[in-house]
Amino acid sequence: MTENKKLELYFHIPFCVRKCLYCDFLSAPGTRAQIEAYMEALLTETRKRAGEYTDRTVTSIFLGGGTPSVVPPQKIQELMDTVRGSFRLSKDAEITMEVNPGTADAERLAAYYEAGINRLSIGLQSADEKELSALGRIHSFSDFLNIWEAGRRTGFSNMSVDLMSAIPGQTIASWRETLLKVLSLKYPPEHISAYSLIVEEGTPFASLQKEGRLPLPDEDSERLMYEETGRILREHGYERYEISNYAKPGYACRHNCGYWQREDYLGLGIGAASLVDNVRFQNGRDLDRYLEAPLGCKEGVQSLSVTEQMEEFVFLGLRMIRGISPLAFERTFGVSMEKVYGPVIERNRKDGLLYFREDEETKEGRLALTERGLDLSNYCMAQFLLS
């Protein structure tokens, strides 16, 4: 019997209590009626789409947003029951849910745990109250501590924290303090995502910046924050496995690794993107249209050419610290990476952006970004490597 192919599932929950000042995600406050109608549409899409993937085994699930924890817990239970009843789910599937400390409590966390969620990703961003206020967050550090402790008491043994550097009013000292407060928790996180703020067009932060009223750290301070992140987390036993992600051994986020390694994934809900059998597509972003016809809003279907697949293999794979495997490239595409990208690789090696390293597990050579290359990629410039 042929083993089923793998599939990751992503569910987009677009609702939040209040949109943060830096956020350009597809999210907005929603009424109770809208949330309930959306979850019903999401259940319908889940059941119907599952019929297209009977040859697949779901290995990871991610509930993101928005703020999934604004959804009534029973709706999360219904969603997980629908997944189990519609898809083939692997016994050890990683099932992550994003949680905002301002929208959850011990009772809700217990309900998520009972529903089968086995990994929490908690959006702290900062341990400094002034910085949280500057970001427009709805929670305090005390709220985070309460939720963190409740999660551990509930039984969650795989918990992640999101942190953000280079935010308004932040100093190197306050960033260091945020890191150390998180690391000094009685049961520290298994995983930490540490992002540097990027001011996106169309956000309140972008308007404030144009008006000269956004007190961001200078470039030197931002650089030192970046360096401090790696140093402090490394000293506390965290391995950097992706540009902005650090984990204790064995706790790298399997779902996100799947994105960088081009595993097939199916996105459900408005705006959710998918990659299946080298075809990329996504759902439309219009809420009313989705509520009317959750199966009728697929758009942007793109069958990737072999050249596009190769490019994705390289620039997505290079986000991983261990780099990419020339052997895997050749097995996948039937041609050596050297033949396709030899001059580009050599140019970037000479520029100090790429190097070959030996993988500790497989002992094979892998192409990876240097520290300087990672620094550039942290500012969304990885694609230049293929120019």
Secondary structure, DSSP 8 states (H G I E B T S, - for coil): ----EEEEEEEEE-B-SS--TT--SS-B---HHHHHHHHHHHHHHHHHHHTT-TTEEEEEEEEEES-GGGS-HHHHHHHHHHHHHHSEEEEEEEEEEEE-GGG--HHHHHHHHHHT--EEEEEEE-S-HHHHHHHT-S--HHHHHHHHHHHHHHT---EEEEEEES-TT--HHHHHHHHHHHHTSSS--SEEEEEE----TTSHHHHHHHTT------HHHHHHHHHHHHHHHHHTT-EEEETTEEESTT-S-HHHHHHHTT--EEEESTT-EEEETTEEEEE-S-HHHHHH-TTS-EEEEEE--HHHHHHHHHHHHTTBTT-B-HHHHHHHHSS-HHHHHHHHHHHHHHTTSEEEEE-TTT--EEEEE-HHHHHHHTTT-GGGGG-
